[in-house]
Amino acid sequence: MKLTPMDIIEYNFKKGMRGYNKKEVNSFKELAAGALENAAKKINILEEKLKSMAEQLSEHEERESVLKDTIITAQMMSEEVKENARKEAELIVSEARIQAEGLIKDAYQRITNIQNEIYHFKKQRLELQTSLKNVLEYHKNLLIMEEEEARKGDSEDDKFRFLQK
């Protein structure tokens, strides 16, 4: 039989000649003692369960804390990796720009050198053309002079032939 606090409060003992019936009181005491013993056992069992659950809760909270710390650390590391990658990318781009500027400077220098060479070659060509024209003009004049001398010589030869005949 389950005994509730109300049952105990409302229980009426029958009175005998000398007061309450001893047998009934002892029977109720045993019943109350059994109910209290069962309640104490249940309380002990529940307290053990509570203690076990509290330990599990504490372990879970510790794990949760470790997981939170791990997640925060991972996020921080992720941000660090991203930042380092960004800095490295900026460094690579900066180095590439410097190299490109160097290449462009070298290319402009080479263009300038090639233009100077072209100018020098044009000047040489012009000098050579002028020199060749002068040589050709000289030889032309020389040929003209020789032709005139040859004509003069031929006309003198013709005069001598005419006289010899």
Buried (B, 14 or more C-beta within 10 A) or exposed (E): EEBEEEBEEEEEEEEEEEEEBEEBBEEBEEBBEEBEEEEEEEEEEEEEEEEEEEEEEEEEEEEEEEEEEEEEEEEEEEEEEEEEEEEEEEEEEEEEEEEEEEEEEEEEEEEEEEEEEEEEEEEEEEEEEEEEEEEEEEEEEEEEEEEEEEEEEEEEEEEEEEEEE
